[in-house]
Amino acid sequence: MSLSPVILVPVKNLASAKQRLAAVLDQPARTALAQAMLEDVLETLRGWKQRPQVAVVTSDPYAVKLANTYGFEIIPDPDNPGETGAIGMATRVCVERGAESTLVIPADIPLIQAWELDEILKQAPVEGSVLVPAADGRGTNAAFRRPAGLFSLRFGNDSFKPHHAVAQATGKPCVVLQLPGIAVDVDNPSDLQQLLSLPGETRAQQLARDFGWRSAGVPSKPDFGMLG
């Protein structure tokens, strides 16, 4: 049996995405940013030479269109219960199909690099898990499980410590990796400031640099740190 995981990318309704950025961006700008980040993530996955199967878990029209463009599977998520519910449902689908491992990648980590994904698979135990925390140590920005249903994932602002605890409670090895690109997610104004400050020309970074004319009540060259 192949040891390659199924990559799961959950995508919520992008039309109402990134509410915690409402202080600095209006909803059209937040939606555009979420779409750009998703495209950055999927483009990295498409260019990953060792890429296993990828499934986008969504019913968002833009995400469905993008997944089709990149040739990725779509696992429909009509109920849109949030990231936790979507991944629970998609994990059950993977287990029923006989997939023996999954790697969950969020849609808002635009600086993700293929070498980081290689490192996750390289470090993955034969049975157990790999967790990659967000830069602040609070969130979980990648989660590998083998077997695929080894434990449930529950995402939120402070998911890393609970994930680490439940992974350890399985009695199987849990590897924690610090990966600089995967660590950068964008949920609040300080995250957006960090994205702007880092080198790179991803779609999300280019869009963020143009937000002077798309932001609600923000100067033409906003200081997101001040607003945060």
C-alpha positions as CSV (number, residue, x, y, z in Angstrom):
1,M,0.0,0.0,0.0
2,S,1.2,3.5,-0.8
3,L,2.2,5.7,2.1
4,S,1.2,8.9,0.3
5,P,-1.4,10.9,2.1
6,V,-4.5,12.6,0.7
7,I,-4.0,16.4,1.0
8,L,-7.1,18.0,2.3
9,V,-7.6,21.8,1.8
10,P,-10.8,23.1,3.5
11,V,-12.3,26.3,2.1
12,K,-15.2,28.1,3.7
13,N,-17.6,30.5,2.0
14,L,-15.2,33.1,0.7
15,A,-17.9,35.7,0.2
16,S,-17.9,36.2,4.0
17,A,-14.2,35.3,4.7
18,K,-11.7,36.9,7.1
19,Q,-14.1,38.8,9.4
20,R,-11.3,39.5,11.8
21,L,-9.8,41.8,9.2
22,A,-12.9,44.0,9.1
23,A,-11.2,46.8,11.0
24,V,-8.8,47.4,8.0
25,L,-10.5,45.8,5.0
26,D,-14.0,45.9,3.6
27,Q,-15.7,42.6,2.6
28,P,-14.8,42.8,-1.1
29,A,-11.2,43.2,-0.2
30,R,-11.3,40.4,2.4
31,T,-12.9,38.1,-0.1
32,A,-10.2,39.0,-2.7
33,L,-7.5,38.4,-0.2
34,A,-8.9,35.0,0.7
35,Q,-9.2,34.0,-3.0
36,A,-5.6,35.1,-3.6
37,M,-4.3,33.1,-0.6
38,L,-6.2,30.0,-1.8
39,E,-4.7,30.3,-5.2
40,D,-1.2,30.7,-3.8
41,V,-1.7,27.5,-1.8
42,L,-3.1,25.5,-4.6
43,E,-0.4,26.7,-7.0
44,T,2.3,25.5,-4.6
45,L,0.5,22.1,-4.4
46,R,0.3,21.8,-8.1
47,G,4.0,22.6,-8.5
48,W,5.0,20.1,-5.8
49,K,6.9,17.3,-7.6
50,Q,6.1,14.7,-5.0
51,R,2.4,15.7,-4.8
52,P,0.0,13.0,-3.8
53,Q,-3.8,13.3,-4.3
54,V,-5.2,16.7,-3.5
55,A,-8.9,17.3,-2.5
56,V,-10.4,20.7,-1.9
57,V,-13.2,20.4,0.7
58,T,-15.7,23.1,-0.3
59,S,-18.8,24.2,-2.0
60,D,-17.6,27.8,-2.5
61,P,-18.1,28.6,-6.3
62,Y,-14.7,30.3,-6.6
63,A,-12.9,27.5,-4.8
64,V,-14.7,24.8,-6.9
65,K,-13.7,26.6,-10.1
66,L,-10.1,27.0,-9.0
67,A,-9.8,23.3,-7.9
68,N,-11.1,22.3,-11.4
69,T,-8.6,24.6,-13.0
70,Y,-5.7,22.9,-11.1
71,G,-7.1,19.4,-11.7
72,F,-7.8,18.7,-8.0
73,E,-10.6,16.6,-6.6
74,I,-13.5,18.4,-4.9
75,I,-15.1,16.9,-1.8
76,P,-18.5,18.8,-1.6
77,D,-19.2,20.6,1.6
78,P,-22.8,21.8,1.2
79,D,-23.5,22.2,4.9
80,N,-20.5,24.5,5.3
81,P,-20.2,23.7,9.1
82,G,-16.8,25.4,9.4
83,E,-13.3,24.0,9.1
84,T,-13.7,21.5,11.9
85,G,-16.8,20.0,10.5
86,A,-15.5,20.0,6.9
87,I,-12.3,18.2,7.8
88,G,-14.3,15.6,10.0
89,M,-16.5,14.9,7.0
90,A,-13.6,14.7,4.5
91,T,-11.6,12.5,6.8
92,R,-14.5,10.0,7.0
93,V,-14.6,10.1,3.2
94,C,-10.9,9.3,3.0
95,V,-11.2,6.5,5.5
96,E,-14.1,4.9,3.7
97,R,-12.0,5.0,0.5
98,G,-9.1,3.2,2.2
99,A,-6.8,6.2,2.4
100,E,-4.3,5.4,5.2
101,S,-3.1,9.0,5.9
102,T,-4.2,12.6,5.5
103,L,-2.4,15.9,5.5
104,V,-4.6,18.9,6.2
105,I,-3.4,22.2,4.8
106,P,-5.4,25.5,5.4
107,A,-6.3,27.8,2.5
108,D,-4.7,30.9,4.2
109,I,-1.0,30.2,4.2
110,P,0.1,31.9,1.0
111,L,3.9,31.5,1.7
112,I,3.8,27.7,1.8
113,Q,6.7,26.1,0.0
114,A,7.0,22.7,-1.6
115,W,10.2,21.8,0.4
116,E,8.1,22.2,3.6
117,L,5.6,19.7,2.4
118,D,8.5,17.3,1.5
119,E,9.8,17.8,5.1
120,I,6.4,16.9,6.6
121,L,6.3,13.6,4.7
122,K,10.0,12.9,5.4
123,Q,9.5,13.3,9.2
124,A,6.1,11.5,9.3
125,P,6.1,8.4,11.5
126,V,4.9,5.1,10.1
127,E,2.0,5.5,12.6
128,G,1.5,8.8,14.3
129,S,1.3,12.5,13.4
130,V,3.1,15.7,12.4
131,L,1.9,19.1,13.5
132,V,3.1,22.5,12.2
133,P,2.1,25.4,14.5
134,A,1.3,28.9,13.3
135,A,4.0,31.5,14.0
136,D,2.3,32.6,17.2
137,G,2.2,29.0,18.5
138,R,-1.5,29.1,18.9
139,G,-3.0,27.8,15.7
140,T,-2.3,24.6,13.7
141,N,-1.2,25.3,10.1
142,A,-0.6,21.7,8.9
143,A,-1.7,18.4,10.4
144,F,-0.6,14.9,9.2
145,R,-2.3,11.8,10.6
146,R,-1.5,8.2,9.9
147,P,-3.9,6.3,10.1
148,A,-6.1,8.9,8.5
149,G,-8.6,8.8,11.4
150,L,-6.0,8.6,14.2
151,F,-7.7,11.5,16.0
152,S,-10.2,14.3,15.3
153,L,-9.0,17.8,14.3
154,R,-10.7,20.8,15.9
155,F,-9.6,24.1,14.4
156,G,-9.8,27.5,16.0
157,N,-7.7,30.4,17.4
158,D,-5.9,28.1,19.9
159,S,-6.0,24.7,18.3
160,F,-2.3,23.7,18.5
161,K,-2.1,22.7,22.2
162,P,-5.3,20.7,22.1
163,H,-4.1,19.0,18.9
164,H,-0.8,18.2,20.4
165,A,-2.4,16.8,23.5
166,V,-4.8,14.6,21.6
167,A,-2.0,13.4,19.3
168,Q,0.1,12.4,22.3
169,A,-2.8,10.7,23.9
170,T,-3.0,8.2,21.0
171,G,0.4,6.8,22.2
172,K,1.8,7.2,18.8
173,P,4.7,9.5,17.9
174,C,3.8,13.2,17.3
175,V,6.4,15.3,15.5
176,V,6.2,19.1,15.8
177,L,7.9,21.0,12.9
178,Q,8.6,24.7,12.7
179,L,8.3,25.6,9.1
180,P,8.6,29.3,8.2
181,G,6.3,29.6,5.2
182,I,3.5,27.3,6.5
183,A,3.7,29.2,9.8
184,V,2.4,32.5,8.2
185,D,-1.4,32.6,8.1
186,V,-3.5,35.8,7.8
187,D,-6.4,36.2,10.3
188,N,-5.9,39.6,11.8
189,P,-4.3,43.0,11.0
190,S,-1.0,42.1,12.6
191,D,-0.8,39.0,10.4
192,L,-1.5,41.2,7.3
193,Q,1.3,43.5,8.4
194,Q,3.6,40.5,8.7
195,L,2.7,39.3,5.2
196,L,3.5,42.7,3.8
197,S,6.8,42.8,5.6
198,L,8.1,39.4,4.3
199,P,9.9,39.0,1.0
200,G,8.0,37.4,-1.8
201,E,5.6,38.1,-4.7
202,T,2.7,35.8,-4.0
203,R,-0.7,36.8,-5.2
204,A,-1.7,37.6,-1.7
205,Q,1.3,39.8,-1.1
206,Q,0.8,41.7,-4.3
207,L,-2.9,42.2,-3.5
208,A,-2.1,43.3,0.1
209,R,0.3,45.9,-1.3
210,D,-2.5,47.3,-3.5
211,F,-5.0,47.6,-0.7
212,G,-4.6,51.3,-0.4
213,W,-7.5,51.9,-2.7
214,R,-9.5,48.8,-1.7
215,S,-9.5,49.3,2.1
216,A,-12.4,50.9,4.0
217,G,-11.2,54.0,5.8
218,V,-7.5,53.2,5.4
219,P,-5.0,55.7,4.0
220,S,-3.5,55.1,0.6
221,K,-0.5,53.4,2.2
222,P,-1.9,52.0,5.4
223,D,0.1,51.1,8.4
224,F,-1.6,47.9,9.4
225,G,0.5,47.8,12.6
226,M,-1.1,51.0,13.8
227,L,-4.5,49.7,13.0
228,G,-3.9,46.4,14.7
